Amino acid sequence: MKRLDLIISEKELDSVLEIFDKSSVPGYSVIKHVTGRGAYASVSEGMDFSGLGANAHVIVFCEQDVLDKIREKITSLLDYYGGVAYVAEANKL
């Protein structure tokens, strides 16, 4: 089992969820209004209010074959709009 963590602009969230739906991703969790500091800049609470710079954290647990289906589309989206994605092994308790 794999865990995929995405930090993306909330403006791109619908595009990401559409990719998931078309690729049979079994489920996901979305945490909106994520703030923090990245390699290039910080996102503050003030930016969150305006909608500029607001980020979302999307978490997916899936098998490798599902990850393989979405990898290229998610990578293309991240290359164009920005954001980060990390994949890790996940084991059920």
Phi, psi and omega in degrees: 000142180245152172242126177250125175245125177241135169243113186225165172294139177301334179296335181262001185301315181299322179296318180294315182293328175295318176301315180299313182297320181285345184250013177061035173296128188291339180170167180200164173239142180236128174244114182269165177061044178281130177241160180164198181231133177246192182294333186252331183191171175253157173245121182258167177300325179298322178291327179301317182299319183282344184089350178275123177086359179292135182245163175230147175250120180247130181240130180231135169247123183204170176278163184303321182296325177290318177300319178299325180294323186263346186307308185295318181293318180292317179299317178298317179297316179295321179297323183278313187261341184096174184119176179224155177218139177227144178240137179220160172289145178225134178237134178290142177291000000 
